[in-house]
Amino acid sequence: MTYGQPQYAPKKSKTGLWITLVLVFVLIAGGVAFTGFVTPGFFKTKADTTSRATPEQLGQSFVNGVGEGRVSQLWCPIRSKRSYTFEQMMAVSEGAQLSTPAHQRAAQEYSAAFTLGGQTVGIAMIPAEGGWCVRDAKTGGEPEPLPSLDTKPSPRPDVKTGEEAGNKFVDAINARDIPAALSVLCEKVADTTREGVQQIIHGEARYTVDNADVLTTAKQTILHLTGEVDGVRNPGRIETEDDAEGGPCVTSFSPDSD
């Protein structure tokens, strides 16, 4: 009985399998790397946009926040009115780079500057609850420091007419003297008016009184103003209560309309 030679199946090469596995691994690794560093960027070190224990930290957090649209928690509760214009510019600009680190400008005030959309933007920082906050942002340079951070009204000045009260109010605005400006406001004026006055003073506005209308029957005076903020001129308006208890006082202030 004759038996044939044993048959052996040819051994298949595993080279193709290893090449396939390597290609799959490379594709997966590349995808993870792309999504990790680009979108959503979970391998990236996220920029700090919240620290504000020191002016230096706040300055860097603000610049980082500008780049990511996250600065809302860094503003002071009352900040300059022109800072809202800055936010509009920020929304259409890309990138921000710190150009001048935080440095002291007054007893309790620091400034810093950065570039944004080819422009220089300066910020002013003051102490606040839980750290520091940004009270003003100015395009083209650093904001001028406030003479004082005191927000307690000064004693009511002795004025005889509504026109005199209005002129003292304008002088306080131009001197950027918050206590003096608040002292001329009527006791029952709305909180929004008090805050609006401080918003204007946090900037660098200047006003002149063009003329005054004394309404004897209504016991009221209306002062018509011309104001200038960052080189832009607008009309303004002050209304007073001339028979208020304690003397004439300012009941309303419209900084950019008449």
PAZAPA-4460 file (N, C-alpha, C; in steps of 0.05 Angstrom, whole numbers, plus 32768, in hexadecimal, padded with zeros to 4 digits):
% residues 258
    n_x    n_y    n_z   ca_x   ca_y   ca_z    c_x    c_y    c_z   seq   type   mol
   8011   7FE9   8000   8000   8000   8000   8012   8018   8000     1      M     A
   800D   8028   7FED   801F   8040   7FEA   8010   8058   7FF4     2      T     A
   801E   8067   8003   8013   8081   800D   8022   8098   8000     3      Y     A
   8013   80AC   7FF9   801F   80C4   7FED   802E   80D4   8003     4      G     A
   803E   80E7   7FF8   804C   80F9   800A   8038   810B   8018     5      Q     A
   803D   8112   8031   802A   8124   803F   8029   813F   8032     6      P     A
   8011   814A   8031   800D   8164   8023   800E   817A   8039     7      Q     A
   801D   818F   8033   801F   81A6   8046   8014   81BF   8038     8      Y     A
   8002   81CD   8046   7FF7   81E6   803A   800C   81FC   803D     9      A     A
   8010   820C   8029   8024   8221   802B   801D   8235   8041    10      P     A
   8031   823E   8051   802C   8250   8067   8027   826C   805C    11      K     A
   8010   8277   8065   8009   8292   805C   801A   82A7   806A    12      K     A
   8022   82BC   805B   8032   82D2   8066   8020   82E5   8076    13      S     A
   802A   82ED   808E   801B   8300   809E   8023   831D   809A    14      K     A
   8034   8321   8085   803E   833C   8080   8028   834F   807A    15      T     A
   8015   8346   8069   7FFE   8357   8061   7FED   835F   8079    16      G     A
   7FE9   834C   808B   7FD9   8352   80A3   7FE6   8367   80B4    17      L     A
   8001   8365   80B8   800F   8378   80C8   800E   8394   80BB    18      W     A
   8011   8394   80A1   8010   83AF   8093   7FF5   83BB   8097    19      I     A
   7FE0   83AB   8095   7FC4   83B5   8099   7FC1   83C0   80B5    20      T     A
   7FCA   83B1   80CA   7FC8   83B9   80E5   7FD7   83D3   80EA    21      L     A
   7FEF   83D6   80DF   7FFF   83EE   80E2   7FF1   8406   80D6    22      V     A
   7FE5   8402   80BE   7FD6   8418   80B1   7FBE   8421   80C1    23      L     A
   7FB0   840D   80CC   7F99   8414   80DD   7FA2   8423   80F5    24      V     A
   7FB7   841A   8102   7FC2   8428   811A   7FCA   8445   8113    25      F     A
   7FD7   8448   80FD   7FE0   8463   80F5   7FC8   8475   80F0    26      V     A
   7FB4   846B   80E3   7F9C   847B   80DE   7F8E   8483   80F8    27      L     A
   7F8C   846F   810A   7F7F   8475   8124   7F8F   848A   8134    28      I     A
   7FA9   8485   8135   7FBA   8497   8144   7FBA   84B3   8138    29      A     A
   7FBA   84B4   811E   7FB8   84CF   8111   7F9E   84DD   8116    30      G     A
   7F88   84CE   8116   7F6E   84DA   811C   7F6D   84E4   8139    31      G     A
   7F77   84D4   814C   7F77   84DD   8168   7F88   84F6   816B    32      V     A
   7FA0   84F6   815E   7FB2   850D   8160   7FA4   8526   8155    33      A     A
   7F97   8523   813E   7F8A   853A   8132   7F74   8545   8144    34      F     A
   7F62   8533   814D   7F4C   853D   815E   7F56   8546   8179    35      T     A
   7F6D   853A   8182   7F77   8542   819C   7F84   855E   819C    36      G     A
   7F91   8564   8186   7F9F   857E   8185   7F91   8593   8175    37      F     A
   7F7D   858B   8165   7F6F   859F   8155   7F52   85A1   815D    38      V     A
   7F43   858D   8159   7F26   858E   8161   7F1F   8573   816E    39      T     A
   7F16   8573   8187   7F11   858A   8198   7F29   8593   81A8    40      P     A
   7F40   8587   81A4   7F58   8591   81B1   7F5C   8588   81CE    41      G     A
   7F54   856F   81D4   7F56   8566   81F0   7F72   855F   81F8    42      F     A
   7F86   855E   81E5   7FA2   855B   81ED   7FAF   8576   81F1    43      F     A
   7FA2   858B   81E8   7FAE   85A6   81EB   7FAD   85AF   8208    44      K     A
   7FC0   85C0   8210   7FBF   85CD   822A   7FAD   85E5   8227    45      T     A
   7F97   85E5   8236   7F84   85FB   8233   7F8F   8614   8240    46      K     A
   7F8B   862A   8231   7F94   8644   823C   7F84   864C   8254    47      A     A
   7F91   8657   8268   7F84   8660   8281   7F74   867A   827B    48      D     A
   7F5A   8679   827F   7F4A   8691   827A   7F3A   8699   8293    49      T     A
   7F42   868F   82AA   7F33   8695   82C3   7F43   86A0   82DA    50      T     A
   7F5D   869C   82DA   7F6D   86A5   82F1   7F6E   86C3   82F3    51      S     A
   7F6A   86CE   830B   7F6B   86EB   830E   7F73   86F3   832A    52      R     A
   7F83   86E2   8337   7F8C   86E7   8352   7FA0   86FE   8353    53      A     A
   7FAF   8702   833D   7FC2   8718   833A   7FBD   8727   8320    54      T     A
   7FC6   873F   831E   7FC3   874D   8304   7FD1   873E   82ED    55      P     A
   7FE8   8732   82F3   7FF6   8723   82DE   7FE5   870C   82D4    56      E     A
   7FD8   86FD   82E6   7FC7   86E7   82DF   7FAF   86F1   82CF    57      Q     A
   7FA3   8706   82D9   7F8B   8711   82CB   7F92   871A   82AF    58      L     A
   7FA8   8728   82AC   7FB0   8732   8292   7FB3   871B   827E    59      G     A
   7FC0   8705   8286   7FC4   86EE   8274   7FA9   86E0   8270    60      Q     A
   7F99   86DD   8285   7F7F   86D0   8281   7F6E   86DF   826E    61      S     A
   7F6F   86FA   826F   7F5E   870A   825E   7F67   8707   8241    62      F     A
   7F81   8707   823C   7F8B   8704   8221   7F84   86E8   8216    63      V     A
   7F87   86D3   8227   7F7F   86B9   821F   7F61   86B7   8219    64      N     A
   7F52   86C4   822A   7F35   86C4   8227   7F2C   86D2   820E    65      G     A
   7F3A   86E8   8207   7F33   86F6   81EE   7F35   86E3   81D6    66      V     A
   7F4B   86D3   81D6   7F4F   86C0   81C1   7F39   86AB   81BF    67      G     A
   7F2D   86A5   81D6   7F19   8690   81D7   7EFC   869A   81DC    68      E     A
   7EF9   86B5   81DC   7EDF   86C0   81E1   7ED5   86BB   81FD    69      G     A
   7EE7   86BB   8210   7EDF   86B5   822C   7EEA   86CA   823F    70      R     A
   7EDF   86E2   823F   7EE8   86F6   8251   7ED2   8701   8263    71      V     A
   7EBA   86F6   8260   7EA3   8702   826F   7EA7   8701   828D    72      S     A
   7EB5   86EC   8298   7EB9   86E9   82B4   7ED0   86FA   82BF    73      Q     A
   7EDE   8709   82AD   7EF5   8718   82B6   7EF0   8736   82B8    74      L     A
   7ED9   873F   82AE   7ED2   875C   82B0   7ECA   8762   82CC    75      W     A
   7ECE   877C   82D4   7EC3   8786   82ED   7EA5   8788   82EB    76      C     A
   7E96   8786   8302   7E79   878A   8301   7E71   87A3   82F4    77      P     A
   7E80   87B9   82F8   7E7B   87D2   82EA   7E95   87D8   82DB    78      I     A
   7E93   87DA   82C1   7EAA   87DF   82B0   7EA4   87F5   829C    79      R     A
   7EB8   87FE   828D   7EB5   8814   827B   7EA1   880E   8265    80      S     A
   7E92   8822   825D   7E7F   881F   8248   7E8D   8817   822E    81      K     A
   7EA5   8822   8229   7EB2   881C   8210   7EBC   8800   820E    82      R     A
   7EBD   87F2   8225   7EC6   87D6   8224   7EB3   87C5   8214    83      S     A
   7E99   87CD   8212   7E86   87BE   8202   7E8C   87C0   81E4    84      Y     A
   7E96   87D7   81DC   7E9F   87DB   81C0   7EB7   87C9   81BB    85      T     A
   7EC9   87C6   81CE   7EDF   87B4   81CB   7ED6   8797   81C7    86      F     A
   7EC1   878F   81D5   7EB7   8773   81D2   7EAD   876F   81B5    87      E     A
   7EA1   8783   81A9   7E98   8780   818D   7EB0   877C   817B    88      Q     A
   7EC6   878B   8180   7EDE   8787   816F   7EEA   876C   8174    89      M     A
   7EEA   8763   818D   7EF5   8749   8195   7EE6   8733   8186    90      M     A
   7ECC   8735   8182   7EBD   8720   8176   7EC4   871B   8159    91      A     A
   7ED0   872E   814B   7ED6   872A   812F   7EF5   8729   812B    92      V     A
   7F04   8727   8140   7F21   8725   813E   7F2B   8709   8146    93      S     A
   7F42   8702   813C   7F4D   86E8   8143   7F68   86EC   8150    94      E     A
   7F6D   86DC   8165   7F87   86DC   8173   7F8B   86F4   8184    95      G     A
   7F9A   86F1   8199   7FA2   8707   81AB   7FBD   8700   81B7    96      A     A
   7FCF   8713   81B9   7FEA   870E   81C2   7FF1   8724   81D7    97      Q     A
   7FF9   871C   81EE   8001   872F   8203   801A   873D   81FA    98      L     A
   8019   8758   81FA   8030   8768   81F1   803D   8777   8208    99      S     A
   802D   877F   821C   8038   878D   8234   802C   877F   824C   100      T     A
   803D   8771   825C   8032   8763   8274   8027   8777   8288   101      P     A
   8019   876D   829B   800C   877D   82B0   8021   878E   82BF   102      A     A
   801B   87A8   82C2   802D   87BA   82D0   801D   87CE   82DF   103      H     A
   8027   87D8   82F5   8018   87EA   8306   8017   8806   82FB   104      Q     A
   7FFF   8812   82FB   7FFB   882D   82F1   7FF2   8840   8307   105      R     A
   7FE6   8836   831C   7FDC   8846   8332   7FDD   8835   834B   106      A     A
   7FD5   8841   8362   7FD7   8833   837B   7FC9   8817   837B   107      A     A
   7FB2   8816   836F   7FA3   87FC   836E   7F9B   87F5   8351   108      Q     A
   7FAB   87FC   833E   7FA3   87F7   8323   7FBB   87EE   8312   109      E     A
   7FB6   87DA   8302   7FCA   87CF   82EF   7FBF   87D1   82D3   110      Y     A
   7FD2   87D1   82C0   7FCB   87D1   82A3   7FDA   87BB   8295   111      S     A
   7FD0   87B4   827E   7FDF   87A1   826C   7FD5   87A7   8250   112      A     A
   7FE3   879D   823D   7FDC   87A2   8221   7FE0   8789   8210   113      A     A
   7FD0   8786   81FB   7FD4   876F   81E9   7FCC   8778   81CD   114      F     A
   7FD4   8768   81B9   7FCD   876E   819E   7FB6   875C   8196   115      T     A
   7FA4   8767   8186   7F8C   8759   817D   7F84   8764   8162   116      L     A
   7F83   8752   814E   7F7C   875B   8133   7F8D   8772   8129   117      G     A
   7FA7   8772   8130   7FB8   8787   8126   7FB7   87A1   8136   118      G     A
   7FA7   87A1   814C   7FA4   87B9   815C   7FAE   87B3   8179   119      Q     A
   7FB7   87C9   8186   7FBE   87C7   81A2   7FA6   87CD   81B3   120      T     A
   7FA2   87BC   81C7   7F8C   87C0   81DA   7F98   87C0   81F6   121      V     A
   7F91   87D4   8205   7F9A   87D6   8221   7F83   87D0   8234   122      G     A
   7F89   87C4   824B   7F75   87BE   825F   7F7E   87CA   827A   123      I     A
   7F6B   87D2   828A   7F70   87DC   82A5   7F64   87C9   82B9   124      A     A
   7F73   87C2   82CD   7F6B   87AD   82E1   7F6B   87B9   82FD   125      M     A
   7F56   87B2   830C   7F54   87BC   8328   7F4C   87A5   833A   126      I     A
   7F51   87A8   8354   7F49   8792   8367   7F2B   878E   8367   127      P     A
   7F23   8775   836C   7F07   876E   836D   7F04   8756   8380   128      A     A
   7EEB   8750   8385   7EE6   8738   8396   7EF1   871F   8389   129      E     A
   7F02   8711   8397   7F0D   86F8   838C   7F25   86FC   837A   130      G     A
   7F30   8715   8379   7F48   8719   8369   7F47   8734   835C   131      G     A
   7F4C   8735   8341   7F4D   874E   8332   7F39   874C   831B   132      W     A
   7F31   8763   8310   7F1F   8763   82F9   7F27   8779   82E6   133      C     A
   7F1D   8777   82CD   7F23   878B   82B8   7F0C   879F   82B8   134      V     A
   7F13   87B8   82BC   7EFF   87CE   82BD   7EFD   87DD   82A3   135      R     A
   7F12   87DB   8292   7F11   87EB   8279   7F23   87DD   8264   136      D     A
   7F1B   87E0   824B   7F2B   87D6   8234   7F2B   87ED   8220   137      A     A
   7F42   87F4   8217   7F45   880B   8205   7F56   8803   81EC   138      K     A
   7F4B   8808   81D5   7F59   8803   81BC   7F6D   8819   81B6   139      T     A
   7F86   8812   81B1   7F9A   8826   81AA   7FAD   882E   81C0   140      G     A
   7FA8   8823   81D8   7FBA   882A   81EE   7FAE   8821   8209   141      G     A
   7FBD   8826   821E   7FB4   881E   8239   7FA1   8833   8245   142      E     A
   7F8C   882B   8253   7F7A   883E   825F   7F88   884E   8275   143      P     A
   7F80   8867   8278   7F8B   8877   828D   7F80   886D   82A8   144      E     A
   7F91   886B   82BC   7F87   8862   82D7   7F73   8876   82E3   145      P     A
   7F61   886C   82F3   7F4E   887D   8301   7F5D   888C   8318   146      L     A
   7F55   88A4   831E   7F62   88B2   8335   7F5D   88A4   834F   147      P     A
   7F46   8897   8351   7F3E   8888   8369   7F2B   8872   8362   148      S     A
   7F2C   885C   8371   7F19   8846   836D   7F02   8848   8381   149      L     A
   7F01   885D   8391   7EEB   8861   83A4   7ED0   8865   8396   150      D     A
   7EBC   8857   839F   7EA1   885A   8393   7E8D   8864   83A7   151      T     A
   7E96   886D   83BE   7E83   8879   83D1   7E7E   8896   83CA   152      K     A
   7E65   889E   83C7   7E60   88BA   83BF   7E6B   88CE   83D4   153      P     A
   7E75   88E4   83C9   7E7D   88FA   83DB   7E64   8908   83E6   154      S     A
   7E67   8918   83FB   7E50   8928   8405   7E44   8939   83EF   155      P     A
   7E2A   893C   83F0   7E1C   894C   83DC   7E26   8968   83DC   156      R     A
   7E2E   8972   83C5   7E38   898E   83C4   7E22   89A2   83C8   157      P     A
   7E29   89BA   83D1   7E15   89CF   83D5   7E10   89DE   83BB   158      D     A
   7DFB   89D6   83AC   7DF5   89E3   8393   7DD9   89EF   8395   159      V     A
   7DD5   8A05   8386   7DBC   8A14   8388   7DA9   8A0F   8371   160      K     A
   7DB4   8A07   835A   7DA3   8A04   8342   7DA9   89E9   8335   161      T     A
   7D97   89E1   8324   7D9B   89C8   8315   7DB2   89CB   8301   162      G     A
   7DB6   89E2   82F6   7DCC   89E7   82E3   7DE7   89E4   82F2   163      E     A
   7DE8   89EE   830A   7E01   89EB   831A   7E06   89CE   8320   164      E     A
   7DF1   89BF   8328   7DF4   89A3   832E   7DFE   8993   8315   165      A     A
   7DF2   899A   82FE   7DFA   898D   82E5   7E17   8992   82DD   166      G     A
   7E20   89AB   82E2   7E3B   89B2   82DB   7E4F   89A5   82EE   167      N     A
   7E48   89A2   8307   7E5A   8993   831A   7E5C   8976   8312   168      K     A
   7E45   896B   8309   7E45   894F   8300   7E58   894C   82E8   169      F     A
   7E56   895E   82D4   7E68   895C   82BD   7E85   895F   82C5   170      V     A
   7E8B   8972   82D7   7EA6   8975   82E1   7EB1   895B   82EE   171      D     A
   7EA0   894D   82FD   7EA8   8934   8309   7EAD   891F   82F5   172      A     A
   7E9C   891D   82E0   7EA0   890A   82CB   7EBB   890F   82BD   173      I     A
   7EC1   8928   82B7   7EDA   892F   82A9   7EF2   892A   82BA   174      N     A
   7EEF   892D   82D4   7F05   8928   82E7   7F07   890A   82EE   175      A     A
   7EF4   88FA   82E4   7EF3   88DD   82E9   7EF2   88D8   8307   176      R     A
   7EE2   88E8   8314   7EDF   88E7   8331   7EC4   88DA   8338   177      D     A
   7EC4   88C0   833D   7EAC   88B1   8342   7E9D   88BC   835A   178      I     A
   7EAA   88BF   8371   7E9B   88C9   8389   7E8E   88E4   8384   179      P     A
   7E9B   88F6   8376   7E90   8911   8371   7E78   890F   835E   180      A     A
   7E7A   88FE   834A   7E64   88FB   8337   7E4B   88EF   8345   181      A     A
   7E50   88DB   8355   7E39   88CE   8363   7E2D   88E0   8377   182      L     A
   7E3C   88F3   8382   7E31   8905   8397   7E1C   8918   838C   183      S     A
   7E1D   891D   8372   7E0A   8930   8366   7DF0   8922   835D   184      V     A
   7DF0   8907   835C   7DD9   88F8   8354   7DC3   88FA   836A   185      L     A
   7DAA   88F9   8361   7D94   88F9   8374   7D94   88DF   8384   186      C     A
   7D8A   88E1   839C   7D8A   88C9   83AE   7D7B   88B2   83A2   187      E     A
   7D65   88B7   8394   7D54   88A2   838A   7D59   889B   836D   188      K     A
   7D70   88A3   8362   7D76   889D   8347   7D7A   887F   8344   189      V     A
   7D73   8874   832C   7D75   8857   8328   7D92   884D   8329   190      A     A
   7D95   8834   8333   7DB0   8828   8334   7DBD   8827   8319   191      D     A
   7DAD   8823   8304   7DB9   8822   82E9   7DC6   883D   82E1   192      T     A
   7DBA   8853   82EB   7DC6   886D   82E6   7DE1   8870   82F5   193      T     A
   7DE2   8867   830F   7DFB   8868   831E   7E10   8857   8310   194      R     A
   7E09   8840   8307   7E1D   882F   82FA   7E25   883A   82DF   195      E     A
   7E12   8846   82D1   7E19   8852   82B7   7E2C   8869   82BA   196      G     A
   7E2A   8879   82CF   7E3D   888F   82D4   7E58   8883   82D9   197      V     A
   7E5A   886E   82E8   7E75   8862   82ED   7E80   8855   82D3   198      Q     A
   7E6F   884A   82C2   7E78   883F   82A9   7E86   8855   8298   199      Q     A
   7E7A   886C   8297   7E85   8882   8288   7EA0   888B   8294   200      I     A
   7EA1   888D   82AF   7EB9   8896   82BC   7ED0   8882   82B9   201      I     A
   7ECA   8868   82B8   7EDE   8853   82B4   7EEC   8857   8299   202      H     A
   7EDE   8863   8286   7EEB   886A   826C   7EF8   8885   826F   203      G     A
   7EFB   8894   8259   7F09   88AD   825A   7EF9   88C2   824B   204      E     A
   7EDF   88C3   8251   7ECD   88D6   8244   7ED1   88F3   824E   205      A     A
   7ECB   8906   823D   7ECB   8922   8244   7EB2   892F   8239   206      R     A
   7EA5   8940   8249   7E8C   894D   8242   7E8E   896B   8246   207      Y     A
   7E80   8979   8235   7E7C   8996   8238   7E5E   899C   8238   208      T     A
   7E56   89B0   8247   7E3A   89B9   8248   7E36   89CD   8232   209      V     A
   7E24   89C7   821F   7E1F   89DA   820A   7E0A   89EF   8212   210      D     A
   7DF5   89E6   821F   7DE1   89F9   8229   7DCF   89EB   823D   211      N     A
   7DBF   89FB   824B   7DAD   89F0   8260   7D92   89FC   825D   212      A     A
   7D7D   89EB   825F   7D62   89F4   825F   7D57   89F2   827B   213      D     A
   7D4F   8A09   8286   7D44   8A09   82A2   7D26   8A09   829F   214      V     A
   7D1A   89F3   82A8   7CFC   89F0   82A7   7CF1   89F7   82C2   215      L     A
   7CEB   8A11   82C6   7CE3   8A1B   82E0   7CCA   8A0D   82EB   216      T     A
   7CB6   8A0A   82D9   7C9D   89FE   82E2   7CA1   89E1   82EA   217      T     A
   7CB1   89D2   82DB   7CB6   89B6   82E1   7CCB   89B2   82F7   218      A     A
   7CD8   89C9   82FE   7CED   89C8   8312   7D03   89B3   830A   219      K     A
   7D0B   89B8   82F1   7D1E   89A5   82E5   7D31   89B5   82D2   220      Q     A
   7D49   89AB   82D0   7D5C   89B7   82BD   7D67   89A1   82AB   221      T     A
   7D69   89A8   8291   7D74   8995   827D   7D8E   89A1   8272   222      I     A
   7DA4   8993   8275   7DBE   899C   826A   7DC4   898C   8252   223      L     A
   7DCA   8999   823C   7DD2   898C   8223   7DF0   898C   8220   224      H     A
   7DFB   8975   821A   7E18   8971   821B   7E23   8969   8200   225      L     A
   7E3D   896C   81FE   7E4C   8960   81E8   7E62   894F   81F6   226      T     A
   7E62   8935   81EF   7E75   8923   81FB   7E88   8917   81E7   227      G     A
   7EA0   8910   81F1   7EB4   8903   81DF   7EBF   88EB   81ED   228      E     A
   7EBD   88D3   81E0   7EC8   88BB   81EB   7ED8   88AE   81D5   229      V     A
   7EF2   88AA   81DA   7F05   889E   81C6   7F03   88AC   81AC   230      D     A
   7F01   88C6   81AC   7F01   88D6   8194   7EE7   88D8   8186   231      G     A
   7ED2   88CB   8191   7EB7   88CC   8185   7EA6   88E0   8194   232      V     A
   7E9A   88F3   8186   7E8A   8907   8193   7E6C   88FF   8191   233      R     A
   7E5E   8903   81A7   7E42   88FD   81A8   7E34   8911   81BA   234      N     A
   7E1A   8916   81B6   7E0C   8927   81C9   7E06   8918   81E3   235      P     A
   7E01   8927   81F8   7DFA   891C   8211   7DE4   892D   821F   236      G     A
   7DDA   8923   8235   7DC4   8931   8242   7DC4   892B   8260   237      R     A
   7DBF   8940   8270   7DBC   893D   828D   7DA1   894A   8294   238      I     A
   7D93   893D   82A6   7D7A   8948   82B1   7D7D   894A   82CF   239      E     A
   7D73   8960   82DA   7D75   8964   82F7   7D5A   8968   8304   240      T     A
   7D59   8963   831D   7D41   8969   832E   7D49   8980   833F   241      E     A
   7D3C   8997   8339   7D46   89B0   8346   7D3B   89B5   8362   242      D     A
   7D25   89A8   8369   7D1A   89AC   8384   7D1D   8993   8396   243      D     A
   7D31   8983   8390   7D35   896A   83A0   7D3D   8971   83BC   244      A     A
   7D36   895F   83CE   7D3F   8963   83EA   7D5D   8961   83EC   245      E     A
   7D69   8975   83F8   7D86   8976   83FA   7D93   8987   83E4   246      G     A
   7D82   8990   83D1   7D8D   89A1   83BC   7D8B   8994   83A1   247      G     A
   7D8E   89A5   838C   7D8C   899A   8370   7D9F   8983   836C   248      P     A
   7D96   896F   835C   7DA6   8957   8357   7DA0   894C   833B   249      C     A
   7DB2   893B   8332   7DAF   892F   8317   7D9E   8916   8319   250      V     A
   7D89   8916   8308   7D77   88FF   8307   7D7D   88EB   82F1   251      T     A
   7D89   88F5   82DB   7D90   88E3   82C5   7DA7   88EE   82B5   252      S     A
   7DB6   88DB   82A8   7DCD   88E2   8298   7DCD   88D0   8280   253      F     A
   7DCB   88DC   8268   7DCC   88CE   824F   7DE7   88D5   8242   254      S     A
   7DFB   88C3   8243   7E16   88CA   823B   7E1A   88CC   821D   255      P     A
   7E08   88C1   820D   7E0C   88C2   81F0   7DF3   88C7   81E0   256      D     A
   7DE0   88D5   81EC   7DC8   88DC   81DD   7DBC   88F5   81EB   257      S     A
   7DAC   8904   81DB   7D9F   891B   81E6   7D81   891B   81E0   258      D     A
***
